[in-house]
Each structure stands twice: as structure tokens, then as C-alpha cells.
């Protein structure tokens, strides 16, 4: 088994420092890797990124992240990424990484993603240039995610995004904002590879569990949804692909409860 810890939408600033760290100190006993599903900061500033690095850096397991829309707000995403990298956090944007976990090659492909909506109720490449640019951004993100997944030589594959790849995990969010919460194109990219698990954030009022049309388990790990410092999911390395998550798949192995 590979044990994957994940959380998103932690929205760090100085007033949040120390809230997650007590649970993270025992992370090495509970997980092999930690995934951060975007919206790591409140407004995307360098100072906030430094708070993220202090809270989630220097852990006993590798930490892999994608940025979210909040992390882009101040147009300092490059500087934010540099601060996180200096703190030992790998930030992916259309790339993949392979991590050795107990003689197993664990692959993570990550990208922020974008909106656009879901099959039957989605934006299309038609009309004004602004709409075309919106859809093109999602198409490019999905293409890069697919390429990253297919490029990885790994025993177990996980897709990490901020925006949702399926509507299942948006249940509870207003229907009117679904197009701004994710895109079915991300789900198609995930289904194009032997992906074991897809992890995202962004949908604070959504639910944890979902599944792509191709059968990949999807987990919304936004902190307001999981309501703990992180959730842990067990991936069966002997059965890669569509049925990887351990019994009790919504939570996998529950992490330490830590209200933050």
C-alpha cells in the first residue's frame, strides 16, 4: 500500500500559522507523501507563501503541490512558487514527478486546471474571443495534465488539480457556479491514463467522494470539506488503475483529527 495524505484550500496567512503543524508532526507515521491541492495562500502574496513554507515545509515525507486561483490573485505566482520550492515543496504546473516509496514508483501529475463546466452544460469554443480564451485555457490545462500523466513511468499514478474534474464532488455548491469550479476535460485527461486516484480542492461546499466516467476515484480534499488537517488514502500497488482505494474509500485511513 501507498499512503497518500492530502489537503487543499488551507489559505495560509500569519494568523493561520501553527494550526496544521501539530498534526503534521506525526505525518511520517501515517503517510508516504503529502499532496496540497491549491489555494495554499489567501491572496497569493510572497509573505503568505512564506507561511505555507513554514507550516508545510521540512516534513518527514515529500510534499507535492499545485497552486489555486487564490495563489494567482496578486500576480505573484512565480514568486510564490519559488518560495515554496525553497521550503522543500514541489509545485507542479503541467509536470509530473516520480517518488520512490518503499520500492514502489509513485507518480504525481499536477496542474491547477481551470473552469468551463461539465458534459452537456459546458462552455464551448464559440462566440466572443473572451469565451474562446476561457475555453482554450481549460483545453490547454487538460492537454498538459494528460501529457504529464502519460509521461510518467510509475507503478501508481495520481492526478493532482485544484479545479474539479467531475461534478460529483461539487454537490452542495450552487449549480450556477459549476462552470467556475471545474471541467469535464480534466476528467477526460485523468481517464486517458491508468490513474489510481484524482485529488482536487476548490469546492468548499462540495462533498469528498466522486468518480470519473472511466472509473477513477476522485477526492475533494478542500479543508472545509474534510474538516481535518489532512485525509489519508491507501492505494493498493498490486491493483493499479480503477479500484485502488482501500476499504472505507472516502477517508482511506483517517488522519489525526485536528480542527483548524
C-alpha positions in Angstrom: 0.0 0.0 0.0 1.0 3.6 -0.7 -0.5 6.0 1.8 -1.3 9.4 0.3 -2.1 12.3 2.6 -3.9 15.3 1.0 -5.5 18.6 1.8 -6.3 21.8 -0.1 -7.6 25.3 0.5 -5.7 25.9 3.6 -5.5 29.7 2.8 -2.4 30.4 4.9 -1.5 33.8 6.4 0.2 34.8 9.6 -3.0 34.2 11.6 -3.2 30.6 10.5 0.4 29.6 11.4 0.6 26.7 13.7 -2.9 25.4 13.2 -1.9 22.4 10.9 1.6 21.8 12.2 0.7 19.7 15.3 -1.0 17.0 13.1 1.7 17.3 10.5 4.5 16.4 13.0 3.2 12.8 13.0 2.7 12.6 9.3 5.6 10.3 8.7 3.9 7.6 10.7 0.7 7.8 8.7 1.6 8.6 5.1 4.3 8.3 2.5 3.6 11.6 0.7 1.6 14.8 1.2 -0.4 16.4 -1.6 -1.5 20.1 -1.4 -4.4 20.8 -3.8 -4.1 24.5 -4.3 -5.3 27.7 -2.6 -2.4 27.5 -0.3 -2.5 31.2 0.4 -5.2 33.7 1.0 -4.3 36.3 -1.7 -1.2 34.9 -3.4 1.4 37.1 -1.8 5.0 36.2 -1.0 4.5 36.7 2.7 1.6 34.3 2.7 3.8 31.8 0.7 6.4 32.0 3.4 3.7 31.0 5.9 2.9 28.0 3.7 6.6 27.0 3.6 6.9 27.3 7.4 3.7 25.2 8.0 4.2 22.5 5.4 7.9 22.5 4.8 10.6 20.4 6.5 8.2 17.4 6.9 9.3 13.7 7.0 7.6 12.9 3.7 7.8 14.5 0.2 5.3 17.4 -0.3 3.9 18.0 -3.7 1.5 20.9 -4.6 -0.4 22.7 -7.2 -1.4 26.4 -7.0 -5.0 27.5 -6.9 -6.9 30.6 -8.0 -6.2 32.4 -4.7 -2.4 31.8 -5.3 -2.7 33.7 -8.6 -4.7 36.7 -7.2 -1.7 39.1 -6.7 0.0 38.1 -9.9 3.0 36.8 -7.9 2.5 33.1 -8.7 6.1 32.8 -9.9 7.5 34.3 -6.7 5.1 32.2 -4.6 6.3 29.0 -6.4 10.0 30.0 -5.7 9.2 30.5 -2.0 7.5 27.1 -1.8 10.3 25.4 -3.7 12.9 26.9 -1.3 10.9 25.4 1.5 11.1 21.9 0.0 7.6 21.9 -1.6 7.5 20.7 -5.2 5.0 22.7 -7.2 3.6 21.2 -10.4 2.0 23.1 -13.3 1.7 20.6 -16.1 4.5 18.5 -15.0 4.9 15.1 -13.3 7.2 13.7 -10.6 8.1 10.2 -9.6 8.8 9.4 -5.9 10.2 6.1 -4.6 8.1 4.8 -1.8 9.2 1.5 -0.2 10.4 0.1 -3.6 7.3 1.4 -5.4 7.4 4.1 -8.0 4.7 6.6 -7.1 3.9 9.2 -9.8 2.1 12.5 -9.4 0.9 14.6 -12.3 -0.3 18.1 -11.3 -1.8 21.2 -12.7 -4.1 24.0 -11.4 -6.7 23.4 -14.1 -9.5 25.8 -14.9 -13.3 26.0 -15.2 -15.6 25.5 -18.1 -18.3 23.2 -16.9 -19.3 19.6 -17.4 -20.6 17.5 -20.2 -23.9 18.7 -21.6 -23.6 22.0 -19.7 -20.3 23.5 -20.6 -18.7 26.4 -22.4 -17.7 25.8 -26.0 -15.2 27.3 -28.4 -17.8 29.6 -30.0 -18.6 33.2 -30.0 -16.6 36.1 -28.5 -12.9 35.9 -28.2 -13.2 36.2 -24.4 -15.2 33.0 -24.3 -12.8 31.2 -26.7 -9.9 32.3 -24.4 -11.7 30.9 -21.4 -12.3 27.5 -23.1 -8.8 27.4 -24.6 -7.3 27.8 -21.1 -9.1 24.7 -19.9 -8.3 22.8 -23.0 -4.6 23.6 -22.6 -4.6 22.6 -19.0 -6.3 19.3 -19.7 -3.8 18.6 -22.5 -0.9 19.3 -20.3 -2.3 17.1 -17.5 -2.8 14.2 -19.9 0.7 14.5 -21.3 2.1 14.6 -17.7 0.2 11.5 -16.7 1.2 9.6 -19.8 4.9 10.6 -19.5 5.3 9.1 -16.0 6.9 5.7 -15.6 5.3 4.7 -12.3 3.7 1.8 -10.6 0.9 4.0 -9.2 -0.4 7.3 -10.7 -2.2 10.1 -9.0 -3.6 13.3 -10.6 -3.4 16.4 -8.5 -5.5 19.5 -9.5 -7.1 22.5 -7.9 -10.2 22.6 -10.1 -12.6 19.7 -10.1 -12.5 17.0 -12.8 -16.1 15.8 -12.1 -19.4 17.3 -10.9 -19.9 14.6 -8.3 -17.7 16.3 -5.7 -19.5 19.7 -6.3 -22.8 18.5 -4.7 -23.8 21.3 -2.3 -22.3 24.1 -4.4 -24.8 26.4 -6.3 -25.4 25.0 -9.8 -24.8 28.4 -11.2 -21.1 28.3 -10.3 -20.3 24.8 -11.5 -18.6 26.2 -14.7 -16.2 28.1 -12.5 -15.4 25.1 -10.3 -14.0 22.7 -12.8 -14.2 21.0 -16.2 -15.0 17.6 -17.6 -11.9 17.9 -19.8 -9.8 17.4 -16.7 -11.7 14.2 -16.1 -11.1 13.0 -19.7 -7.4 13.6 -19.2 -7.4 11.6 -16.0 -9.2 8.8 -17.7 -6.6 8.7 -20.5 -4.0 7.1 -18.3 -4.1 4.3 -15.7 -4.7 6.8 -12.9 -5.3 5.4 -9.5 -6.7 8.5 -7.7 -7.6 12.1 -8.6 -7.3 14.7 -5.8 -8.6 18.3 -6.0 -9.8 21.2 -3.9 -11.6 24.5 -4.7 -15.2 23.4 -3.9 -15.6 24.4 -0.2 -19.3 23.5 -0.1 -18.9 20.3 -2.1 -18.5 16.7 -0.9 -15.5 14.4 -0.7 -16.3 11.5 -3.0 -16.6 11.2 -6.7 -15.7 9.1 -9.7 -14.7 9.9 -13.3 -16.7 8.4 -16.2 -13.8 5.9 -16.6 -14.0 4.8 -13.0 -11.1 6.7 -11.4 -11.8 7.6 -7.7 -11.9 11.4 -7.2 -11.5 13.0 -3.8 -12.2 16.7 -2.9 -9.8 17.4 -0.1 -10.6 21.1 0.4 -10.2 21.7 4.1 -13.8 22.9 4.6 -14.9 19.5 3.2 -12.6 17.1 5.0 -12.5 19.2 8.2 -9.2 18.0 9.4 -5.5 18.7 8.8 -5.4 16.1 6.0 -7.0 12.8 4.9 -5.1 9.7 4.1 -5.9 7.3 1.3 -4.4 3.9 0.8 -3.6 2.9 -2.8 -3.1 -0.8 -3.5 0.1 -1.2 -5.5 -0.9 -4.7 -6.5 -4.1 -3.4 -8.2 -3.2 -0.2 -10.1 -5.8 1.6 -12.1 -9.5 1.8 -11.4 -10.1 0.2 -8.0 -7.1 1.4 -5.8 -8.5 3.0 -2.7 -8.7 1.0 0.5 -11.9 -0.1 2.2 -13.6 3.0 3.5 -12.5 4.7 0.4 -14.0 8.1 1.2 -11.5 8.6 4.0 -8.9 5.9 3.4 -7.2 5.9 6.8 -8.4 8.9 8.7 -5.7 11.2 9.8 -5.5 12.8 13.2 -8.5 14.9 13.8 -7.3 18.5 14.1 -9.9 21.2 13.8 -8.3 24.2 12.2 
